Amino acid sequence: AAIGGSYGKAGGNITINGGTVNATGDSEGAGIGGGYNGAGGNITINGGTVNATGAQWGAGIGGGNVCDSNIIVVYTTETSLVNATAGSLASAYGNGYNGNTCYKVTFDSNGGSGDMGFLYISKNYTYAFPECRFTAPDGKQFKAWDIGGTEYAPGSDLKVSRDTTVTAIWENIPVAKHTVSFAANEGSGSMTPVEVEDGTEYTLPACTFTAPYNKIFKAWSVGG
């Protein structure tokens, strides 16, 4: 590979964080990843402009001839651009010629904003669901990932057998509540406490305590 494994060697762990990278594989290796007969390994692209072209039987980003890549993680941003071009008999991302199929995993913000990029995962490889990098909609917080109606927490095992969309699930941010209690202050009887949401106005009720002898209710004292 241009970046990664040499002839017969795997790519190992490859991380690209930025800059401009142009990689063209030779000897049936990948542009980025495995050499001829070498697995792509674990490839993470966090940013930058990346152009990767595989040799005839090598992936653009992934495995060389007859090999695949465990996992390819591409985080896209407004300033990043990633292009992968396969050799004529391989895949742009994931597997070289005759390698195990790699499946694409994309992320749906489901009303949130931002970009999570995409993954390619070998059919024989298990990856962990990532942390959510989307910005939540107003008043919401991230709850879990969803695939086909099943919820998964970040860190759970992610194994796919087809191209898959992972959708963010949002939930309402819990609103703090405060208890308003009523003291009889020498009167008698009881009044039920009331829960009030933080930041909201609450109208004090009429007094239903029985007043002490020879007195009448005048007003409520709050915090005094």
N, C-alpha and C positions, 0 to 999 in steps of 0.2 A: 504494500500500500504506500501511497505517497506520505500519509501520516498514519502510523500504527505499525502493524506487523510486517515483517519482511517475508520472503518466500517460505511458506509452510508455517508461519507464525501467526498467532492471534493478535488482535489489536490491543488487548488489555483494557485498561481504564484510560479513556481519552476525554479531556475537558477543554472546551474552547470558550473563553469568556468575552472575547471581543476582538477588534481589529479586522483586517482583511485577510482572508485565507483562501488561497487557490490551490487545490490538490487534485492531481491527475494520477491515477494508479497505472501500474505497468505489470507485466508478467502475470496477468489474470488476477491481480489484486484489486481491492477497493480503492476509491479515492481517499477515503478516511475509514480506517478499520483494519480488516484482516488482509494479509498477503495471500498469495495463491495457496489454496487449501487451508487458509487460516480464518478462524471465527472473528467476527467484528469486535466482540467484547462488549464493554459498557461505554457508550459514547454519550456525552452530555454537551450540548451547545447552548450556552446561556446568552449569547449575543454576538454581534459582529456581522460582517458580510462574509459568507462562506459559500464557496463554489467548489463542489466536489464531483469528480468524474471518474467512474470506474473503468478498468480495462475491459476487454471484450466480455469476460465471464465474471467480472467483479461488480459488486454494488457501488453506487455512487457513495453512499455512506452505509457501512455495514460489513458483510462478510465477503471474502474472496470466493473463488471458484469452489463449488460444492459445500459452502459454509454459510451460516447465517450470523446474525448478531443477537446477543442476549437481549439488549435493550438499547434503544436510541431515544434520547430525550432532547427535544428541541423546544426551548422557550423563545417565542417570538415577541418582539417589542416593536414600537414605532420606528426604531432606528436599526433594527436587525433585518437581515435578509439571508435566507438559506436556500440554496439551489443544489439539488443532487441529481446527477445524470448517470444512469446505469450504462454498463457495457451492453452490447446488443442482445445478450442472452441472460441478463440478470435484472434485478429490481433496483429502482432508484434508491430506496431505503430498505435496509434489512438484509435480504438474502442474495448471495451470489448464485450463479447457475447451479441448479440441483441442490441448493441449500434448503433447509426447512423454511416454510413460509413464515413471514413476519406480518403481523396484523397492526393496522393503524388505530390508535386510540386518540380521539379528539375530545375536547371539553366544551360543554355548553354552559354559558354563564346564567342562563335561565332568569334573565331580568337584571343581573348584575352587570358590571362593566370590567374591562380589562381583557387580557389575553393570557391563556395558559399554554399556548403552543400545542404540541402534539407529541405522541410517543409512537414508536414501533416496537412491538414485543414479539419475540419468537414464540411459536406455539408451544414450545416445551419449557418456557421460562415463566417464572412467577415474579412479579414486581409488586412493590408496595404502593397503594394509593397515595398520591402526594398530598401535601397540605394545600388548602385552597388559596390561590393567589388572586382570585377575582375580588373586586370591590363590591361589597354587599349593597343591595338597594336600600334606600332610606328606611330606617326603622327596623331593619332586618339584620340577622347574623347568620353565619354559616352553620348548618346543622350536620349535613352528611353528603356523600356522593350517592347518586342513584344510577343503577343500570337495570332496566327492565322491571322497575317497581321494587327492587331490593336495595336497601340502604347499606352503605359501607362507610366506615370511619377512615380518616387518613391513617395510614399504616397497615390497614387490612390488606390481605393478599389480593392482587389483581392478576388474573390469568384469563386470557381471552382466546377464543377459537374462531373469531371473525373480526372484521373491522367493527369498532365499537365506539359509541358516543357515551361519555360519562357526563351526567348532568348534576349541577349544583342544586342542593335543596336548601332553601332559606327558611328561617323561622323568625317570629317576632322577637325583638329584644325585650326581655322581661322588664316590666315597669316596676320600680320600687314603690312600695305602699307603706303608709304610716297609719297607725291606729290612733283615733281620737277617742279618748275616754272621758267620762263625765263623773265628777265628784260631787256628792250631795252637800258637803260643807255644813254639817250639823243638821241638814234636812234628812229626810228618810225616803226610802224607795230605791229604785235602780233604773238606769238607762243603759241600753245596749251600746257597747263601743262600735265605732264605725271605722272601716278601712277606707283611706283616701289615697288616690294615686299621687305620686310625687309631681309637684308642679301644677296641680289643678286647684281650682277654688272650691271651697266647701261652705255651704250656708249652714250656720249653726241652727239647730232645731229649737222648738219651743221647750221650755223646761217642764218636765213631768214629775220632778221630785215633789214631795210634800214639804212645804216650808216649815221651818222651826216655829214654835209657838209665838204668836204675835208678830210674825214677819211675813213679807211677801217677796216674791222673786223680783230682783232689780235688773240684773244682766249677767252674762257669762264673763269670767276672767280667764284669759288664755295665757298660760305660762307665768302667771303672777301669783 
